[in-house]
Amino acid sequence: MIWQQMPYTIPFVGVSLLSFAVGGYIWFHYRSPLGKTGSATILASSAWIITTVLALSGGDLSTQVFWKKMQFPGIVVLPAAWFIFAVLYTGREQWLNRRTLAGLLFMPVVTVILVFTNESHNLIWKGFTVVTSGLFLVVKESHGIWLQAFIGYAYVLLMIGGLLFFIQIMRCSYPRYRRQTSFLLFGGIVPWAASALSSFGLNPIPYLDFTLIALTLTNLVVAFNIFYFQLGSVVPLARETIIESMDDCVIVLDMENRIVDMNPSARKLMGSTAESLGKPVKGVWPPWPGVEELDVGGGKEVMVDNVIFDVNVSPLVDWRGYTVSRVVVLRDVTDRKRSEKIKQSLKEKEILLQEIHHRVKNNIQIISSLLNLQSSYIKDERYKQMLRDSQDRIKSMALIHEKLYQSSNLADISFGEYIQDLVQSLYRSYGTMNITLEVQGSGVSLGIDTAIPCGLIINELVSNSLKHAFPDDKGKIRIGFRSIDGDIELVVSDNGVGIPDTIDFRTTESLGLHLVTILVEDQLKGTVSLERNDGTTFTITFKK
């Protein structure tokens, strides 16, 4: 090969090698599809640069033709890579199906094959002409039909990619991304404009291909966008989708507290328009809560027009590590604060209610103790029994308050557990050890308004059985408690001597049975029935 010394050979070889290094670095460190495509664009244009320099530096026809052929692996990749880059950048990944990719690759693959077999068909170049320009030898080529078709293919992809970038610029309201997209659009147009000058013989300096300069600018633009804007990590579509649809107010301020950008929620809050950009935030929105004085970070709350905002301030840092602006996020936490206040109030009331139940239980126990003390001074067994019955009734109510005090749920108590404790207390009170107890229905819970009358009813019926049903102090008491279709059924039965048929429990002079009737019908709004088979069975039904 024969070479001629061109004044720009060494600088452009250096530029291409540097571009190769940058493209390789991006390929291995930016794993997103956008980063990979940007890397492919830089590598392809770098290959185009160095092969173009070597072609122009050739000192004879064969050397220049050889390197003109070597240009094409880079040339054919660039249009497709740029088009895919534009599609990914603008969020149209669905375009890139297998059919589209196959169509994009068809022209480059066929073109490279035809380039290296041109001598047999002349579809790429019809011929070459050697001319001299001053001290330099320049080879001019006559384009074949396939090369013209490829140029058309390349410019179609360029125009579609440019149109996608232009649409993105029009849609994007965030200045940072508008600048980013504008740079990319510029980087895509310039090399193809320079290539057009060379292709159509309009180059003002024949021995200098302006495509070299244009491709260098493209590499700088793509690399700058990838490194500075972190292209491929957060694309404009993601910003539009996330930031624009956020309920939180997002405001970007420069270091002079002027508005750089704001999302729709912030514009609605401030009642501002696009004309507010660039103006001091305090002038646009007088209620501005002095956020410029806040430290970077979150946890600060401010109130504006009876609305509570949680404020988070984050710095935006450039590639040098300097803070260039701040992002202020205002989150309306009014409802959350109200909810927290209500929860705190409920917690305080629960504590108060627990304390009330505790004190009621203690006071009732004091009354029970006083009755017990009083009974020790009474000699008549009949009156003593009355006081004992009153004590048991009081204990049944005290036990309700004790269960509620111990429960995490102050609204309901587990009634099966309550029945066990209540009846065991009655057994101890009557000194009964040989009468068997069976309780069913541990899964039912009742509120205090229902639990107290139910407890008194069980107290009366079990006490009545313990006193009258078992003369020989042997037998069985069964308590069943269950929910049926929204109703509660309480069954208290024994296998004792039973109640004589001549006694009507509704009209009897027995205070306990009379109290049962009153509690069922007046307090629970239910019904009570009696069966006298094999002992006594009381069935009480009421609404829960």
C-alpha positions as CSV (number, residue, x, y, z in Angstrom):
1,M,0.0,0.0,0.0
2,I,1.1,3.5,-0.8
3,W,0.3,6.4,1.5
4,Q,0.2,10.1,1.3
5,Q,0.6,12.3,4.4
6,M,-2.7,14.2,5.0
7,P,-2.7,17.0,7.6
8,Y,-5.6,15.6,9.5
9,T,-4.7,11.9,9.5
10,I,-3.1,11.7,12.9
11,P,-5.8,13.9,14.7
12,F,-8.7,11.8,13.3
13,V,-7.0,8.5,13.9
14,G,-6.5,9.6,17.6
15,V,-10.2,10.7,17.7
16,S,-11.4,7.4,16.3
17,L,-9.3,5.4,18.8
18,L,-10.6,7.5,21.6
19,S,-14.2,6.9,20.3
20,F,-13.5,3.2,20.2
21,A,-12.5,3.3,23.8
22,V,-15.5,5.3,24.9
23,G,-17.9,3.0,22.9
24,G,-16.3,-0.1,24.4
25,Y,-16.6,1.4,27.9
26,I,-20.2,2.1,27.4
27,W,-20.9,-1.3,26.0
28,F,-19.5,-3.1,29.1
29,H,-20.8,-0.6,31.7
30,Y,-24.2,0.4,30.5
31,R,-26.3,-2.8,30.2
32,S,-29.6,-1.3,29.2
33,P,-30.8,-1.7,25.6
34,L,-30.5,2.0,25.1
35,G,-26.9,2.0,26.4
36,K,-26.0,-0.9,24.2
37,T,-27.5,0.8,21.1
38,G,-25.7,4.0,21.9
39,S,-22.5,2.1,22.2
40,A,-23.1,0.4,18.8
41,T,-23.7,3.9,17.3
42,I,-20.4,5.2,18.6
43,L,-18.4,2.1,17.6
44,A,-19.9,2.1,14.0
45,S,-19.2,5.8,13.5
46,S,-15.6,5.3,14.9
47,A,-15.0,2.6,12.4
48,W,-16.4,4.9,9.7
49,I,-14.0,7.7,10.8
50,I,-10.8,5.6,10.9
51,T,-11.5,3.8,7.6
52,T,-12.4,7.2,5.9
53,V,-9.1,8.7,7.1
54,L,-7.1,5.7,5.8
55,A,-8.9,5.8,2.5
56,L,-8.1,9.5,2.0
57,S,-4.5,8.8,3.1
58,G,-4.0,6.2,0.4
59,G,-1.4,7.2,-2.2
60,D,-2.8,5.2,-5.1
61,L,-6.1,3.9,-6.5
62,S,-5.9,0.4,-5.0
63,T,-5.2,1.6,-1.5
64,Q,-8.1,4.1,-1.5
65,V,-10.5,1.6,-3.0
66,F,-9.6,-1.1,-0.4
67,W,-10.2,1.3,2.5
68,K,-13.4,2.6,0.8
69,K,-14.7,-1.0,1.0
70,M,-13.6,-1.3,4.6
71,Q,-15.7,1.8,5.4
72,F,-18.9,-0.1,4.8
73,P,-19.2,-2.4,7.9
74,G,-19.3,0.8,9.9
75,I,-21.5,2.7,7.4
76,V,-24.2,0.0,7.1
77,V,-24.5,-0.5,10.9
78,L,-25.0,3.2,11.7
79,P,-28.4,3.9,10.1
80,A,-30.0,0.9,11.7
81,A,-28.3,1.5,15.1
82,W,-29.4,5.1,15.0
83,F,-33.0,4.2,14.2
84,I,-33.2,1.6,16.9
85,F,-31.6,4.1,19.3
86,A,-34.4,6.6,18.5
87,V,-37.1,4.0,18.9
88,L,-35.9,2.9,22.3
89,Y,-35.3,6.5,23.5
90,T,-38.9,7.5,22.6
91,G,-40.4,4.4,24.3
92,R,-41.6,2.6,21.1
93,E,-40.1,-0.7,21.9
94,Q,-43.1,-2.5,20.4
95,W,-41.9,-1.5,17.0
96,L,-38.8,-3.7,17.3
97,N,-40.3,-7.1,16.5
98,R,-38.6,-9.9,14.6
99,R,-40.0,-8.7,11.3
100,T,-38.8,-5.1,11.8
101,L,-35.3,-6.2,12.9
102,A,-35.0,-8.6,9.9
103,G,-36.0,-5.8,7.5
104,L,-33.4,-3.4,9.1
105,L,-30.6,-6.0,8.8
106,F,-31.4,-7.0,5.2
107,M,-30.0,-3.9,3.5
108,P,-26.8,-3.7,5.6
109,V,-25.9,-7.4,5.1
110,V,-26.6,-7.4,1.3
111,T,-24.7,-4.1,0.9
112,V,-21.6,-5.4,2.6
113,I,-21.6,-8.5,0.4
114,L,-22.1,-6.5,-2.7
115,V,-19.3,-4.0,-1.7
116,F,-16.7,-6.8,-1.5
117,T,-17.9,-8.4,-4.7
118,N,-18.4,-5.2,-6.6
119,E,-15.9,-6.1,-9.4
120,S,-18.3,-8.8,-10.6
121,H,-21.5,-6.7,-10.9
122,N,-20.7,-2.9,-10.3
123,L,-23.9,-2.5,-8.2
124,I,-22.0,-0.4,-5.7
125,W,-19.6,1.5,-7.8
126,K,-19.6,1.8,-11.6
127,G,-16.1,3.0,-11.7
128,F,-13.4,5.2,-10.1
129,T,-11.6,8.3,-11.3
130,V,-8.3,9.5,-9.9
131,V,-7.9,13.3,-9.7
132,T,-5.4,15.5,-8.0
133,S,-6.2,18.3,-5.6
134,G,-3.1,20.3,-5.0
135,L,-0.5,17.9,-3.6
136,F,-3.1,15.2,-2.8
137,L,-4.5,12.3,-4.8
138,V,-8.3,12.0,-4.6
139,V,-10.4,9.1,-5.9
140,K,-13.9,9.9,-7.0
141,E,-16.4,7.1,-7.5
142,S,-19.5,6.7,-9.7
143,H,-22.4,5.3,-7.6
144,G,-24.1,2.0,-8.7
145,I,-27.8,1.4,-8.4
146,W,-27.6,-0.6,-5.2
147,L,-25.5,2.1,-3.4
148,Q,-28.1,4.7,-4.4
149,A,-30.8,2.4,-2.9
150,F,-28.8,2.0,0.3
151,I,-28.4,5.8,0.6
152,G,-32.1,6.1,0.2
153,Y,-32.6,3.4,2.9
154,A,-30.2,5.2,5.2
155,Y,-31.9,8.6,4.8
156,V,-35.3,7.1,5.4
157,L,-34.2,5.7,8.7
158,L,-32.5,9.0,9.5
159,M,-35.7,11.0,8.8
160,I,-37.9,8.6,10.8
161,G,-35.4,8.7,13.8
162,G,-35.2,12.5,13.5
163,L,-39.0,12.8,13.4
164,L,-39.3,10.6,16.6
165,F,-36.8,12.9,18.4
166,F,-38.7,16.0,17.2
167,I,-42.0,14.6,18.4
168,Q,-40.3,13.8,21.8
169,I,-39.1,17.4,22.0
170,M,-42.6,18.8,21.4
171,R,-44.1,16.4,24.0
172,C,-41.6,16.8,26.7
173,S,-42.1,19.6,29.2
174,Y,-39.0,19.1,31.2
175,P,-36.2,21.4,30.0
176,R,-33.4,19.0,30.9
177,Y,-34.9,16.3,28.7
178,R,-35.8,18.8,25.9
179,R,-32.1,19.8,25.8
180,Q,-31.0,16.2,25.9
181,T,-33.3,15.2,23.0
182,S,-32.3,18.3,21.0
183,F,-28.6,17.3,21.3
184,L,-29.4,13.9,20.0
185,L,-31.4,15.2,17.1
186,F,-28.5,17.5,16.2
187,G,-26.1,14.6,16.5
188,G,-28.1,12.5,14.1
189,I,-28.6,15.2,11.4
190,V,-25.1,16.6,11.1
191,P,-23.2,13.5,9.9
192,W,-25.8,12.6,7.2
193,A,-25.8,16.2,6.0
194,A,-22.0,16.1,5.7
195,S,-22.2,12.7,4.0
196,A,-24.7,14.1,1.5
197,L,-22.2,16.8,0.5
198,S,-19.6,14.1,-0.2
199,S,-22.0,11.7,-1.9
200,F,-23.3,14.4,-4.4
201,G,-19.9,16.0,-5.0
202,L,-20.6,19.2,-3.2
203,N,-17.7,19.0,-0.8
204,P,-15.9,22.5,-0.9
205,I,-12.6,20.9,0.1
206,P,-12.2,17.7,-2.0
207,Y,-9.4,16.1,0.1
208,L,-11.3,16.7,3.4
209,D,-14.4,14.7,4.1
210,F,-16.6,16.7,6.4
211,T,-18.3,13.5,7.5
212,L,-15.2,12.9,9.7
213,I,-15.9,16.1,11.7
214,A,-19.7,15.4,11.8
215,L,-19.2,11.8,13.0
216,T,-16.9,13.1,15.7
217,L,-19.6,15.5,16.8
218,T,-22.1,12.6,16.8
219,N,-19.9,10.5,19.1
220,L,-19.4,13.5,21.4
221,V,-23.2,14.1,21.6
222,V,-24.1,10.4,22.2
223,A,-21.3,9.9,24.8
224,F,-22.2,13.2,26.5
225,N,-25.9,12.2,26.8
226,I,-25.0,8.7,28.1
227,F,-22.5,10.0,30.7
228,Y,-24.0,13.3,31.7
229,F,-27.7,12.6,31.4
230,Q,-27.3,8.9,32.4
231,L,-29.1,8.0,29.2
232,G,-30.6,4.5,29.5
233,S,-31.2,4.8,33.2
234,V,-34.1,7.2,33.2
235,V,-35.6,7.9,29.8
236,P,-38.0,10.8,29.2
237,L,-40.9,8.5,28.8
238,A,-40.3,7.2,32.3
239,R,-40.1,10.7,33.6
240,E,-43.3,11.7,31.8
241,T,-45.1,8.6,33.1
242,I,-44.0,8.7,36.7
243,I,-43.4,12.4,37.5
244,E,-46.3,13.8,35.5
245,S,-48.8,11.4,36.9
246,M,-47.7,11.8,40.6
247,D,-50.2,13.2,43.1
248,D,-47.2,14.7,44.9
249,C,-46.2,18.2,43.9
250,V,-42.7,18.1,42.3
251,I,-41.0,21.5,41.8
252,V,-37.4,21.9,40.4
253,L,-35.7,25.1,41.6
254,D,-32.4,26.5,40.5
255,M,-29.9,27.9,43.0
256,E,-31.7,31.3,42.9
257,N,-35.0,29.7,43.8
258,R,-36.5,30.2,40.4
259,I,-38.8,27.6,39.0
260,V,-37.1,25.3,36.5
261,D,-39.9,22.8,36.1
262,M,-43.0,21.5,37.9
263,N,-45.4,18.7,37.4
264,P,-49.2,19.1,36.9
265,S,-49.9,18.6,40.6
266,A,-47.6,21.5,41.5
267,R,-49.1,23.7,38.8
268,K,-52.6,22.9,40.1
269,L,-51.6,23.7,43.7
270,M,-50.0,27.0,42.7
271,G,-52.5,27.9,40.1
272,S,-49.7,28.6,37.7
273,T,-49.0,28.1,34.0
274,A,-46.0,27.5,31.8
275,E,-45.2,31.2,32.0
276,S,-44.2,30.7,35.6
277,L,-41.1,28.8,34.6
278,G,-38.0,30.9,35.3
279,K,-39.7,33.1,37.8
280,P,-39.0,33.2,41.6
281,V,-41.2,30.6,43.3
282,K,-42.2,33.1,46.0
283,G,-43.6,35.5,43.4
284,V,-45.5,32.7,41.7
285,W,-47.0,31.3,44.9
286,P,-47.0,33.7,47.8
287,P,-47.9,31.0,50.4
288,W,-44.6,29.3,49.6
289,P,-43.5,27.9,53.0
290,G,-39.9,29.0,53.0
291,V,-38.7,25.7,51.6
292,E,-35.6,27.4,50.4
293,E,-34.4,27.5,54.0
294,L,-35.0,23.8,54.5
295,D,-32.1,21.4,54.8
296,V,-31.7,18.7,52.2
297,G,-33.7,15.7,53.2
298,G,-37.2,14.9,54.4
299,G,-39.2,14.9,57.6
300,K,-40.2,18.6,57.5
301,E,-43.9,19.4,57.7
302,V,-45.4,22.8,56.8
303,M,-49.0,23.9,56.7
304,V,-50.4,26.0,53.9
305,D,-54.1,27.0,53.8
306,N,-55.0,24.3,56.4
307,V,-53.3,21.7,54.3
308,I,-50.3,19.8,55.8
309,F,-47.4,19.0,53.5
310,D,-44.5,16.7,54.1
311,V,-41.5,18.4,52.4
312,N,-38.6,16.5,50.9
313,V,-35.7,18.5,49.3
314,S,-33.1,16.7,47.2
315,P,-30.1,18.2,45.4
316,L,-29.4,17.8,41.7
317,V,-25.7,17.3,41.2
318,D,-23.8,17.7,38.0
319,W,-20.9,15.6,36.8
320,R,-18.4,17.7,38.7
321,G,-20.2,17.1,42.0
322,Y,-21.7,20.6,42.2
323,T,-25.3,21.2,43.2
324,V,-27.0,22.9,40.3
325,S,-30.6,22.8,41.5
326,R,-33.0,21.3,44.0
327,V,-36.0,19.1,43.7
328,V,-38.7,19.9,46.2
329,V,-41.5,17.3,46.7
330,L,-44.6,18.4,48.6
331,R,-46.8,15.5,49.7
332,D,-50.3,16.2,51.1
333,V,-50.4,14.3,54.4
334,T,-53.5,16.1,55.8
335,D,-55.7,12.9,55.7
336,R,-52.9,10.8,57.1
337,K,-52.4,13.3,60.0
338,R,-56.1,13.4,60.7
339,S,-56.1,9.6,60.7
340,E,-53.2,9.5,63.0
341,K,-54.9,12.0,65.3
342,I,-58.1,9.9,65.3
343,K,-56.1,6.7,66.0
344,Q,-54.3,8.5,68.9
345,S,-57.7,9.7,70.2
346,L,-59.1,6.1,70.0
347,K,-56.1,4.7,71.7
348,E,-56.5,7.2,74.5
349,K,-60.2,6.4,74.8
350,E,-59.4,2.7,74.8
351,I,-57.0,3.2,77.7
352,L,-59.7,5.3,79.5
353,L,-62.3,2.7,78.9
354,Q,-60.0,0.0,80.2
355,E,-59.5,2.0,83.3
356,I,-63.3,2.5,83.7
357,H,-63.9,-1.3,83.4
358,H,-61.1,-1.8,85.9
359,R,-62.6,0.6,88.4
360,V,-66.1,-0.6,87.9
361,K,-64.9,-4.2,88.5
362,N,-63.1,-3.0,91.7
363,N,-66.2,-1.1,92.9
364,I,-68.5,-4.1,92.3
365,Q,-66.1,-6.3,94.2
366,I,-66.2,-3.9,97.1
367,I,-70.0,-4.1,97.1
368,S,-69.7,-7.9,97.0
369,S,-67.3,-7.8,99.9
370,L,-69.6,-5.5,101.8
371,L,-72.5,-7.9,101.2
372,N,-70.3,-10.8,102.4
373,L,-69.4,-8.9,105.5
374,Q,-73.0,-8.0,106.1
375,S,-74.1,-11.7,105.8
376,S,-71.8,-12.7,108.6
377,Y,-74.0,-10.7,111.0
378,I,-77.3,-12.3,109.8
379,K,-78.5,-15.4,111.6
380,D,-81.5,-16.2,109.5
381,E,-80.4,-18.6,106.7
382,R,-83.2,-17.4,104.4
383,Y,-81.8,-13.8,104.5
384,K,-78.3,-15.1,104.2
385,Q,-79.2,-16.9,101.0
386,M,-80.7,-13.7,99.6
387,L,-77.4,-11.9,100.2
388,R,-75.4,-14.8,98.7
389,D,-77.6,-14.7,95.6
390,S,-77.1,-10.9,95.3
391,Q,-73.3,-11.5,95.7
392,D,-73.4,-14.0,92.9
393,R,-75.3,-11.6,90.6
394,I,-72.8,-8.9,91.4
395,K,-69.8,-11.2,90.7
396,S,-71.3,-12.2,87.3
397,M,-71.3,-8.5,86.4
398,A,-67.9,-7.8,87.8
399,L,-66.5,-10.8,85.8
400,I,-67.8,-9.1,82.6
401,H,-65.8,-5.9,83.3
402,E,-62.8,-8.0,84.3
403,K,-62.8,-9.8,81.0
404,L,-63.2,-6.6,79.0
405,Y,-60.4,-5.0,81.0
406,Q,-58.1,-7.9,80.1
407,S,-59.2,-8.1,76.5
408,S,-57.5,-6.4,73.6
409,N,-60.9,-5.8,72.1
410,L,-63.0,-3.6,74.3
411,A,-66.1,-4.1,72.3
412,D,-66.6,-7.9,72.6
413,I,-65.6,-10.7,75.0
414,S,-65.2,-14.4,74.4
415,F,-68.4,-15.6,76.1
416,G,-67.4,-19.3,76.3
417,E,-64.4,-18.5,78.4
418,Y,-66.6,-16.2,80.6
419,I,-69.2,-19.0,81.2
420,Q,-66.4,-21.3,82.4
421,D,-65.1,-18.7,84.9
422,L,-68.6,-17.7,86.0
423,V,-69.9,-21.3,86.7
424,Q,-66.6,-22.2,88.5
425,S,-67.1,-19.3,90.8
426,L,-70.7,-20.5,91.5
427,Y,-69.5,-24.0,92.2
428,R,-67.0,-22.6,94.7
429,S,-69.7,-20.4,96.2
430,Y,-72.0,-23.5,96.8
431,G,-69.2,-25.8,97.7
432,T,-70.3,-28.3,95.0
433,M,-67.7,-30.7,93.7
434,N,-69.7,-33.7,92.5
435,I,-71.9,-32.0,89.8
436,T,-70.4,-32.3,86.3
437,L,-70.3,-29.2,84.1
438,E,-70.3,-29.2,80.3
439,V,-70.0,-26.0,78.3
440,Q,-70.3,-25.8,74.5
441,G,-69.9,-22.7,72.3
442,S,-66.5,-21.2,73.0
443,G,-66.3,-19.5,69.6
444,V,-69.1,-16.9,70.3
445,S,-68.3,-13.3,71.3
446,L,-70.8,-10.8,72.8
447,G,-70.8,-7.1,73.4
448,I,-71.2,-5.7,76.9
449,D,-74.9,-4.8,76.5
450,T,-75.7,-8.4,75.7
451,A,-73.0,-10.1,77.8
452,I,-74.3,-8.6,81.2
453,P,-77.9,-9.9,80.9
454,C,-76.7,-13.2,79.5
455,G,-74.3,-13.6,82.4
456,L,-77.1,-12.8,84.9
457,I,-79.4,-15.3,83.3
458,I,-76.8,-18.1,83.4
459,N,-76.0,-17.1,87.0
460,E,-79.7,-17.5,88.0
461,L,-80.3,-20.8,86.1
462,V,-77.1,-22.5,87.3
463,S,-77.7,-21.2,90.9
464,N,-81.2,-22.6,90.7
465,S,-80.0,-26.0,89.6
466,L,-77.3,-26.1,92.2
467,K,-79.8,-25.2,95.0
468,H,-82.8,-27.4,94.0
469,A,-82.0,-30.0,91.2
470,F,-79.6,-32.3,93.0
471,P,-80.7,-33.4,96.5
472,D,-78.0,-36.1,96.6
473,D,-75.4,-33.6,95.3
474,K,-74.8,-35.6,92.1
475,G,-75.7,-34.8,88.5
476,K,-74.8,-32.8,85.4
477,I,-75.3,-29.2,84.2
478,R,-75.0,-28.5,80.5
479,I,-74.6,-25.0,79.0
480,G,-74.8,-24.6,75.2
481,F,-74.2,-21.4,73.4
482,R,-74.2,-21.0,69.6
483,S,-75.1,-18.7,66.7
484,I,-77.9,-19.7,64.3
485,D,-78.7,-17.6,61.3
486,G,-77.9,-14.4,63.1
487,D,-79.6,-15.4,66.3
488,I,-78.0,-16.5,69.5
489,E,-79.3,-19.6,71.3
490,L,-78.5,-20.2,74.9
491,V,-79.4,-23.6,76.5
492,V,-79.0,-24.3,80.2
493,S,-80.1,-27.8,81.3
494,D,-79.7,-30.2,84.1
495,N,-80.6,-33.9,84.7
496,G,-81.9,-33.2,88.2
497,V,-85.3,-33.6,89.8
498,G,-86.8,-31.0,87.5
499,I,-89.4,-28.3,88.1
500,P,-92.9,-29.6,89.0
501,D,-95.6,-29.2,86.3
502,T,-97.7,-27.2,88.7
503,I,-95.1,-24.3,88.7
504,D,-95.1,-21.7,85.9
505,F,-91.6,-20.2,85.8
506,R,-93.1,-17.0,84.4
507,T,-95.4,-16.3,87.3
508,T,-93.6,-18.1,90.2
509,E,-92.6,-16.1,93.2
510,S,-89.0,-17.1,92.7
511,L,-86.9,-14.0,92.3
512,G,-84.3,-15.8,90.2
513,L,-86.7,-17.2,87.6
514,H,-88.7,-14.0,87.5
515,L,-85.4,-12.1,86.8
516,V,-84.6,-14.5,84.0
517,T,-88.0,-13.7,82.3
518,I,-87.4,-9.9,82.7
519,L,-83.8,-10.1,81.3
520,V,-84.8,-12.2,78.3
521,E,-87.9,-10.3,77.3
522,D,-87.0,-6.7,78.3
523,Q,-83.2,-6.6,78.0
524,L,-82.5,-9.1,75.2
525,K,-85.8,-8.8,73.3
526,G,-85.8,-12.6,73.0
527,T,-87.8,-15.6,73.9
528,V,-87.5,-18.3,76.7
529,S,-89.0,-21.7,76.8
530,L,-88.9,-24.6,79.3
531,E,-88.7,-28.4,78.8
532,R,-89.2,-30.7,81.7
533,N,-88.1,-34.0,80.2
534,D,-85.3,-35.8,82.2
535,G,-84.6,-32.7,84.3
536,T,-84.9,-29.1,83.3
537,T,-84.0,-27.4,80.0
538,F,-84.2,-23.6,79.5
539,T,-83.8,-22.4,75.9
540,I,-83.3,-18.7,75.3
541,T,-83.1,-17.2,71.8
542,F,-82.3,-13.5,71.0
543,K,-80.7,-11.3,68.4
544,K,-77.0,-10.8,68.6
